[in-house]
Amino acid sequence: MAIKLENVAIAVRDLEATIAFFTDLGLTVLGRDTVSGEWTDTAVGLDGNHAKIAMLQTPDGNGRLELFEYIHPDAIETEPTQPNEIGMHRVAFSVDDIDEALAIAARHGCHPLRGVATYEDIYKLTYVRGPSGIIVMFAQELTRG
């Protein structure tokens, strides 16, 4: 059986703010839609499912995020995920310039959970608390001298 990762879907509080965050980082919007009806009730497993969605793609064309904001049923607010919780952990991006990525994130009010670390002189990396509490990892590969 062939298998391919299509996308990672994330429920968000504010679709427009989340799109702005990820597009400022360099992702592009492939499409938007509002979905509802029997097919989506069946696929998602929620009666009366109605959501606004957007599909975003990374500049290399390999990664996609599907963002969705529920219209019905009401979204369930939870505490932001912690790095050690079971379930969806984070979305990770390789970046050419971690300082630039952090400056973009800061313009959206998003900041590192603790700081920027260096892993064995190979990567600089950090976890940022993004829109709707999403944990976003930035990793910059370091050049060895």
C-alpha positions, 0 to 999 in steps of 0.5 A, spaced: 500 500 500 502 506 498 501 512 503 503 519 503 502 525 508 497 530 505 496 535 510 496 537 518 489 540 520 489 544 526 482 547 529 483 555 530 480 560 534 481 566 528 482 563 521 484 570 519 489 571 524 492 564 523 493 565 516 496 572 517 501 568 521 503 563 517 503 567 510 508 572 513 512 566 515 512 564 507 506 559 506 501 561 501 494 560 501 492 554 496 485 555 497 479 557 502 472 554 503 466 553 507 464 546 508 458 543 511 453 538 509 452 530 510 458 528 507 462 533 512 458 530 518 460 523 516 467 524 514 468 528 521 464 525 525 460 531 528 452 532 526 451 539 523 459 540 522 460 547 519 467 550 518 471 555 514 477 552 512 484 554 508 489 550 505 496 553 506 503 550 503 510 551 504 514 554 499 518 548 497 511 545 495 512 539 500 508 541 506 501 543 507 497 545 513 489 545 513 486 550 518 479 550 520 475 555 524 468 552 526 462 555 525 458 549 528 458 546 533 461 551 537 469 550 538 471 547 544 476 552 548 482 548 551 488 550 555 494 551 550 498 544 549 504 543 553 510 540 549 509 533 554 502 532 552 499 526 549 496 528 542 498 533 537 505 536 539 507 541 534 508 543 527 516 544 525 519 548 520 526 549 517 528 556 516 534 559 513 534 565 519 531 563 526 532 571 528 527 573 522 522 567 523 522 570 531 521 577 529 515 575 524 512 571 530 513 577 535 509 581 530 503 577 531 504 577 539 508 570 538 514 568 542 518 562 544 516 558 550 523 559 553 528 561 548 533 559 542 537 553 544 543 550 540 543 542 538 550 539 538 552 545 533 547 542 528 541 546 529 539 552 533 531 551 535 526 554 539 518 552 540 514 558 539 506 559 542 503 561 535 496 563 534 490 559 538 496 556 542 499 552 536 506 550 538 510 552 532 518 549 532 523 553 528 529 550 526 535 553 523 541 548 520 548 551 522 554 551 517 560 547 520 566 551 520 
